[in-house]
Amino acid sequence: MEIALGTLSGLLFLVTLIWHDWIELIFGVEPDAGSGALEWLIVAVTALVTVLCALGARMEWRRTHPAAAHASQ
């Protein structure tokens, strides 16, 4: 679950970072009146979700594969 959500949020992060006005073009609305504040909020939130999902996946991996976790240290 962490990998799927992290991948999705990472893709949304990249799309929003590169293509700033995708919300206006796809949905035909300007929720932030063209200021770009919503897009930067999406970038910040998706970056945070991506990092948290990556950390969660790492913790889950280490919990289920304890021998591999100790071999890498």
Protein Blocks (a to p, Z undefined) as FASTA:
>chain_A
ZZmmmmmmmmmmmmmmmmmmlmmmmnopafkgonommmmmmmmmmmmmmmmmmmmmmmmm
mmmmmmlmmmmZZ
